[in-house]
Amino acid sequence: MGAMDPASTVVGFVGTGVMGASMARHVMRAGYAVRVYNRSRSKAEALLAEGATWDDTAGSLAASSAVVITMVGYPADVEAVYFAPEGILASAKPGTYLVDMTTSSPELASRIARAARERGLHALDAPVSGGDRGAREGTLSIMVGGEAEDLETLRPLLGTMGKQVVLQGPAGSGQHTKMANQIAIAAGMIGVCEALAYAQRASLDPDTVLQSIAGGAAGSWTLSNLAPRMLAGDFRPGFYVKHFIKDMNIALESAAALGLSTPGLALARELYGQLAEAGGEEQGTQALFRLFSDRRA
Amino acid sequence: MGAMDPASTVVGFVGTGVMGASMARHVMRAGYAVRVYNRSRSKAEALLAEGATWDDTAGSLAASSAVVITMVGYPADVEAVYFAPEGILASAKPGTYLVDMTTSSPELASRIARAARERGLHALDAPVSGGDRGAREGTLSIMVGGEAEDLETLRPLLGTMGKQVVLQGPAGSGQHTKMANQIAIAAGMIGVCEALAYAQRASLDPDTVLQSIAGGAAGSWTLSNLAPRMLAGDFRPGFYVKHFIKDMNIALESAAALGLSTPGLALARELYGQLAEAGGEEQGTQALFRLFSDRRA
């Protein structure tokens, strides 16, 4: 299959939550025919009103789509929609492209790719970073694992959702890259929380401290974007604590399988576990600051 | 004392290592008369050739300077040059300005400020970030603790060395701010090392991974500037491991005194301790990557 003509290409979305809905909207606006399925239909209503077509199951959606994009919650959800008896793999017509954009397990991505190949299907793992804002603005970073040829076929489609679409290697490599991303964030978040808590405890004005340090060697996206929210006590979710914990669990499991010691990641997982126990699961990841601003040594 | 006329103002530098020499050069080029003292005279020769005047002791330098700037190694060195019987505090004429730009203990900075006040001297703590390059280019970030009036008098002088000179609060606040800076870097460095090691272990191309992740939420100065050196095996010192360990020791002590728990900083200190034991003391801080790329869980 060569380049796809949007007008004659049906793209099915499984999962129309905050991320999936924004992404499906970009695809639809680029002229593709979009079908949608979501566990709770209410979250798909806006897209349906804009012209998307509803399917009652992921299987029926897969049977009528040339490209199936999945953006669901947890690896268990990914496994279910792909491997269920009447799921995506069983229902898709030969030649269909399957793109899992959920942040999920590299090992599961490899299994999906193998199963897809056996059935004459093309699978890519393509998790994203950039959050709800990146999804809304179509500026996601899309990290792709799979065959180069398959990515080239889908590049125009993926390009409607992201400004950066990079092939990272064979199946699973997109997920591995996303894990590297989350690992860098995990320990980095601890550093930012500790630095701000230290500044407060030393009776400094943290905003003035940021003025001195954000532009130098201590600078980071987290320091520039999340530290101000931490200081303002704004713990509303950009990225949910519960989802970050999911990602860290995958990363820890995957690192262990690769024989890599990740004490910083393990510490972050432990601290976020404490935050979740303290009722922070539905807050944004910047809420980790609560642990440091609240407690004493 | 109001604004200082460079031509009639003698500025003494105690400590003309890599950082101090570059900083003294900027001051000299701005037209100030510069005197220098350093433990080993050889490191001051270049400055002497450019017109600086040599003093045989920190005390004699202090006695002949309107402003004394110290840029030495460890808090013990700071304590010695200030508090020795014939040191800076004992030798400076009333009205002299004392500026410690060494990264040192906030508690020591407060003690120097108290002792200075008792003798009719003006003291500021003013550690910097930006490294040897920032010193060479005069683009340091200078974090100041002390009296606002004293800083305003010295602002033109400090402005020759840094592009950003920010008053952070009373005596000790400059050092506290520098500690916040180092604390943010410490855990962040672990995250970057773990992310890169994970990428390697997962058989990804780490440079391609950086392409996907450096511009997003995982982005940081460390990831953009030190990760490429880590991957190239370039562990030459920009900032020495031994100096970072010194800073982390101060930060841990200071955090404990403030009653703050800093598990990320403690982990970084432990890992850098292992690196130093493995012979990494004289390498740059990015050498932490060696621990992660070499070992298995």
Chai-1 contact restraints between the chains, C-beta under 6 A:
chainA,res_idxA,chainB,res_idxB,connection_type,confidence,min_distance_angstrom,max_distance_angstrom,comment,restraint_id
A,S129,B,G216,contact,1.0,0.0,6.0,A-B,restraint_1
A,S129,B,A217,contact,1.0,0.0,6.0,A-B,restraint_2
A,G130,B,G216,contact,1.0,0.0,6.0,A-B,restraint_3
A,S141,B,S212,contact,1.0,0.0,6.0,A-B,restraint_4
A,S141,B,G216,contact,1.0,0.0,6.0,A-B,restraint_5
A,M143,B,S212,contact,1.0,0.0,6.0,A-B,restraint_6
A,V166,B,Q211,contact,1.0,0.0,6.0,A-B,restraint_7
A,V166,B,S212,contact,1.0,0.0,6.0,A-B,restraint_8
A,Q168,B,L204,contact,1.0,0.0,6.0,A-B,restraint_9
A,Q168,B,T208,contact,1.0,0.0,6.0,A-B,restraint_10
A,G169,B,L204,contact,1.0,0.0,6.0,A-B,restraint_11
A,S173,B,L204,contact,1.0,0.0,6.0,A-B,restraint_12
A,H176,B,A202,contact,1.0,0.0,6.0,A-B,restraint_13
A,H176,B,L204,contact,1.0,0.0,6.0,A-B,restraint_14
A,T177,B,V209,contact,1.0,0.0,6.0,A-B,restraint_15
A,T177,B,S212,contact,1.0,0.0,6.0,A-B,restraint_16
A,A180,B,A195,contact,1.0,0.0,6.0,A-B,restraint_17
A,A180,B,Y198,contact,1.0,0.0,6.0,A-B,restraint_18
A,A180,B,A199,contact,1.0,0.0,6.0,A-B,restraint_19
A,A180,B,V209,contact,1.0,0.0,6.0,A-B,restraint_20
A,N181,B,I213,contact,1.0,0.0,6.0,A-B,restraint_21
A,N181,B,A218,contact,1.0,0.0,6.0,A-B,restraint_22
A,I183,B,E194,contact,1.0,0.0,6.0,A-B,restraint_23
A,I183,B,A195,contact,1.0,0.0,6.0,A-B,restraint_24
A,I183,B,Y198,contact,1.0,0.0,6.0,A-B,restraint_25
A,A184,B,G191,contact,1.0,0.0,6.0,A-B,restraint_26
A,A184,B,V192,contact,1.0,0.0,6.0,A-B,restraint_27
A,A184,B,A195,contact,1.0,0.0,6.0,A-B,restraint_28
A,A184,B,A218,contact,1.0,0.0,6.0,A-B,restraint_29
A,I185,B,A217,contact,1.0,0.0,6.0,A-B,restraint_30
A,I185,B,A218,contact,1.0,0.0,6.0,A-B,restraint_31
A,A186,B,G191,contact,1.0,0.0,6.0,A-B,restraint_32
A,A187,B,A187,contact,1.0,0.0,6.0,A-B,restraint_33
A,A187,B,I190,contact,1.0,0.0,6.0,A-B,restraint_34
A,A187,B,G191,contact,1.0,0.0,6.0,A-B,restraint_35
A,G188,B,G188,contact,1.0,0.0,6.0,A-B,restraint_36
A,G188,B,G191,contact,1.0,0.0,6.0,A-B,restraint_37
A,I190,B,A187,contact,1.0,0.0,6.0,A-B,restraint_38
A,I190,B,G264,contact,1.0,0.0,6.0,A-B,restraint_39
A,G191,B,A184,contact,1.0,0.0,6.0,A-B,restraint_40
A,G191,B,A186,contact,1.0,0.0,6.0,A-B,restraint_41
A,G191,B,A187,contact,1.0,0.0,6.0,A-B,restraint_42
A,G191,B,G188,contact,1.0,0.0,6.0,A-B,restraint_43
A,G191,B,G264,contact,1.0,0.0,6.0,A-B,restraint_44
A,V192,B,A184,contact,1.0,0.0,6.0,A-B,restraint_45
A,E194,B,I183,contact,1.0,0.0,6.0,A-B,restraint_46
A,E194,B,T262,contact,1.0,0.0,6.0,A-B,restraint_47
A,E194,B,G264,contact,1.0,0.0,6.0,A-B,restraint_48
A,E194,B,L265,contact,1.0,0.0,6.0,A-B,restraint_49
A,A195,B,A180,contact,1.0,0.0,6.0,A-B,restraint_50
A,A195,B,I183,contact,1.0,0.0,6.0,A-B,restraint_51
A,A195,B,A184,contact,1.0,0.0,6.0,A-B,restraint_52
A,A197,B,L260,contact,1.0,0.0,6.0,A-B,restraint_53
A,Y198,B,A180,contact,1.0,0.0,6.0,A-B,restraint_54
A,Y198,B,I183,contact,1.0,0.0,6.0,A-B,restraint_55
A,Y198,B,A255,contact,1.0,0.0,6.0,A-B,restraint_56
A,Y198,B,L260,contact,1.0,0.0,6.0,A-B,restraint_57
A,A199,B,A180,contact,1.0,0.0,6.0,A-B,restraint_58
A,R201,B,L258,contact,1.0,0.0,6.0,A-B,restraint_59
A,R201,B,L260,contact,1.0,0.0,6.0,A-B,restraint_60
A,A202,B,H176,contact,1.0,0.0,6.0,A-B,restraint_61
A,L204,B,Q168,contact,1.0,0.0,6.0,A-B,restraint_62
A,L204,B,G169,contact,1.0,0.0,6.0,A-B,restraint_63
A,L204,B,S173,contact,1.0,0.0,6.0,A-B,restraint_64
A,L204,B,H176,contact,1.0,0.0,6.0,A-B,restraint_65
A,T208,B,Q168,contact,1.0,0.0,6.0,A-B,restraint_66
A,V209,B,T177,contact,1.0,0.0,6.0,A-B,restraint_67
A,V209,B,A180,contact,1.0,0.0,6.0,A-B,restraint_68
A,Q211,B,V166,contact,1.0,0.0,6.0,A-B,restraint_69
A,S212,B,S141,contact,1.0,0.0,6.0,A-B,restraint_70
A,S212,B,M143,contact,1.0,0.0,6.0,A-B,restraint_71
A,S212,B,V166,contact,1.0,0.0,6.0,A-B,restraint_72
A,S212,B,T177,contact,1.0,0.0,6.0,A-B,restraint_73
A,I213,B,N181,contact,1.0,0.0,6.0,A-B,restraint_74
A,G216,B,S129,contact,1.0,0.0,6.0,A-B,restraint_75
A,G216,B,S141,contact,1.0,0.0,6.0,A-B,restraint_76
A,A217,B,I185,contact,1.0,0.0,6.0,A-B,restraint_77
A,A217,B,W221,contact,1.0,0.0,6.0,A-B,restraint_78
A,A218,B,N181,contact,1.0,0.0,6.0,A-B,restraint_79
A,A218,B,A184,contact,1.0,0.0,6.0,A-B,restraint_80
A,A218,B,I185,contact,1.0,0.0,6.0,A-B,restraint_81
A,G219,B,W221,contact,1.0,0.0,6.0,A-B,restraint_82
A,S220,B,S220,contact,1.0,0.0,6.0,A-B,restraint_83
A,W221,B,A217,contact,1.0,0.0,6.0,A-B,restraint_84
A,W221,B,G219,contact,1.0,0.0,6.0,A-B,restraint_85
A,A255,B,Y198,contact,1.0,0.0,6.0,A-B,restraint_86
A,L258,B,R201,contact,1.0,0.0,6.0,A-B,restraint_87
A,G259,B,R296,contact,1.0,0.0,6.0,A-B,restraint_88
A,G259,B,A297,contact,1.0,0.0,6.0,A-B,restraint_89
A,L260,B,A197,contact,1.0,0.0,6.0,A-B,restraint_90
A,L260,B,Y198,contact,1.0,0.0,6.0,A-B,restraint_91
A,L260,B,R201,contact,1.0,0.0,6.0,A-B,restraint_92
A,L260,B,A297,contact,1.0,0.0,6.0,A-B,restraint_93
A,S261,B,A297,contact,1.0,0.0,6.0,A-B,restraint_94
A,T262,B,E194,contact,1.0,0.0,6.0,A-B,restraint_95
A,P263,B,L267,contact,1.0,0.0,6.0,A-B,restraint_96
A,G264,B,I190,contact,1.0,0.0,6.0,A-B,restraint_97
A,G264,B,G191,contact,1.0,0.0,6.0,A-B,restraint_98
A,G264,B,E194,contact,1.0,0.0,6.0,A-B,restraint_99
A,L265,B,E194,contact,1.0,0.0,6.0,A-B,restraint_100
A,L267,B,P263,contact,1.0,0.0,6.0,A-B,restraint_101
A,L267,B,L267,contact,1.0,0.0,6.0,A-B,restraint_102
A,R296,B,G259,contact,1.0,0.0,6.0,A-B,restraint_103
A,A297,B,G259,contact,1.0,0.0,6.0,A-B,restraint_104
A,A297,B,L260,contact,1.0,0.0,6.0,A-B,restraint_105
A,A297,B,S261,contact,1.0,0.0,6.0,A-B,restraint_106
